[in-house]
């Protein structure tokens, strides 16, 4: 089957299992859109009421079924006991959903709800494809790897854990690929973009502000764009207003003009992230899989500060993969001091050839056809399950 082609026989109902965070859900929504484009008549997400899917899946026009299950990683023992107690009922509920909807194909996208659905799919002998977005695979995907028809990977580093792995990358929003990155020189005046995800990251916010409050600080950047996250917005605003210089405060944005010629634009959330990232010379951020895929799509050099509380240290493993490829520098949160940040930023800002090398390395990690390739894997798995003569 060629990418983007229509299968002769399509599944009538496909279930996408999991979600919770944007990192798991957004690639799933991109694959769902491709399945819909191919003509699959019914696409169902199975998630939890606590995950982002509870809001975003209905908004995108897809059917959502909910099960009750918690997490096992990075949780206290009481929550783990509660999750183990919920697990048999969640598997039975997932099995009932798959039978009632007459699901013919399942994609596991990771997250709390994924495990019970994968177990139910195994019991019903449904064709199953996994999407693993991290360099350090999640628990449910590691467990299901032996019987999955295929696993779509974002990182080659995860391949040894999956017997039928294909490096597809993970889908990102189309605006990160349009217009395509070119080799034109950087705009005059370097720009630093700092963000910690939709909810923000207080350690990044504090490190940036500790750095900027140094007396008579001279920066290699003309502008810093700072997404604070909603929870930290008021505190960050108060800190910027204490800095000497000019301040322009609106309801959801603040512009600070330093006496030394550089400026900051701060906001709780960046709506046009592709546009802001495209204009950045360097990005300071976390290392979630979705963020890294966006950096690769635009070819952006980055300083990565992994979230230390991520399950199985997957953000650290993601960051290490990008560092090994030459696309980023790693600065662990335990070392995120003002002097270390200053040193890391200035090293990259002072070296245009280094930035170009990092840019080229990042672009090599991009996968603009990820949604197409994952969908192909799914439809191939369905075709094999319904035509034993097709070679595995």
Secondary structure, DSSP 8 states (H G I E B T S, - for coil): --TT---SS--SEEEEEE-SSHHHHHHHHHHHHHHHHHT-SEEEEEE-TTSTHHHHHHHTT-EEEE------SS--HHHHHHHHHHHHHHHHHHHHHHHHHT--EEEEEESTTHHHHHHHHHHTT-EEEEEE-SSS--HHHHHHTTT-SEEEES-GGGGGG-TTEEE------GGGTSS--------SS-EEEEE-STT--HHHHHHHHHHHTSTT---S-SEEEEE--GGGHHHHHHHHHTSSEEEEEETTEEEEEETTS-EEEEES--S-HHHHHHT-SEEEE---HHHHHHHHHHT--EEE---TTSGGGHHHHHHHHHHHTTSEEE--GGG--HHHHHHHHHHHHT-HHHHHHHHHHHHHT--TTHHHHHHHHHHHHHHHHH-TTS--
